[in-house]
């Protein structure tokens, strides 16, 4: 079954977050990830609203987890943590 990253992000420093995005995109591509939604229009109905929302599809939950723990993504994560408040989960789906 596919694995999906779902991220909700509030960016505080767009320049630094741009560095995260470059490295994260590289890591995601290297692990077969496909962006399904990335910073597109969001209609927030419940919970804590974040202006940036991302959905990435991987072939499996294991591939999604390997991407997250990869050296490239861990380097990217340093930029993300310095420039944004984020929630990220991996879910299994079709």
C-alpha positions in Angstrom: 0.0 0.0 0.0 1.1 3.6 -0.6 2.5 5.8 2.1 1.5 9.5 2.3 3.3 12.4 3.9 0.9 15.0 5.1 2.5 18.2 6.4 0.9 21.4 7.8 3.4 24.2 7.9 3.6 27.8 9.2 6.7 29.5 7.7 8.4 32.2 9.7 11.4 32.7 7.5 10.7 32.1 3.8 14.4 32.5 2.7 15.6 29.8 5.0 12.6 27.6 4.3 13.5 27.8 0.6 16.7 26.0 1.4 14.7 23.3 3.2 12.4 23.0 0.1 15.4 22.5 -2.3 16.9 19.7 -0.2 13.6 18.1 0.7 12.5 18.0 -3.0 15.8 16.2 -3.8 15.3 13.7 -1.0 11.7 13.0 -1.9 12.5 12.5 -5.6 15.3 10.1 -4.7 12.9 8.0 -2.8 10.2 7.9 -5.5 7.9 10.5 -3.8 5.3 12.4 -5.9 3.9 15.7 -4.8 0.1 15.5 -4.9 -0.5 18.9 -3.3 2.1 21.5 -2.3 1.1 24.9 -1.1 -2.1 25.0 -3.0 -5.5 26.4 -1.9 -6.6 25.1 1.4 -10.1 25.4 3.1 -9.4 24.9 6.8 -12.4 23.5 8.6 -11.0 22.3 12.0 -7.9 22.5 14.1 -4.9 24.7 14.0 -4.7 26.4 10.6 -1.3 26.5 8.8 -0.9 28.4 5.5 1.2 25.7 3.7 0.0 22.1 3.4 1.7 19.3 1.5 0.8 15.8 0.5 3.4 13.5 -1.0 2.7 9.9 -2.2 5.3 7.2 -1.9 5.1 3.6 -3.0 4.9 2.4 0.6 5.0 3.6 4.2 8.5 2.2 4.4 9.7 4.3 1.4 8.2 7.4 3.0 9.9 6.6 6.3 13.2 5.9 4.6 13.0 9.2 2.9 12.4 11.0 6.2 15.4 9.3 7.8 17.7 9.8 4.8 20.8 12.0 5.2 19.6 14.5 2.6 16.2 14.9 4.3 17.8 15.2 7.7 20.0 18.0 6.4 16.9 19.7 5.0 15.1 19.3 8.3 17.7 21.6 10.0 16.5 24.4 7.7 12.8 23.6 8.3 13.2 23.6 12.1 14.9 27.0 11.9 12.2 28.6 9.8 8.8 27.0 10.4 6.4 25.4 12.8 5.4 22.0 11.3 3.3 18.9 11.8 4.2 15.9 9.6 2.8 12.4 9.6 2.9 9.3 7.4 -0.3 7.5 6.7 -1.0 4.3 4.8 -3.5 4.5 1.9 -4.4 3.3 -1.5 
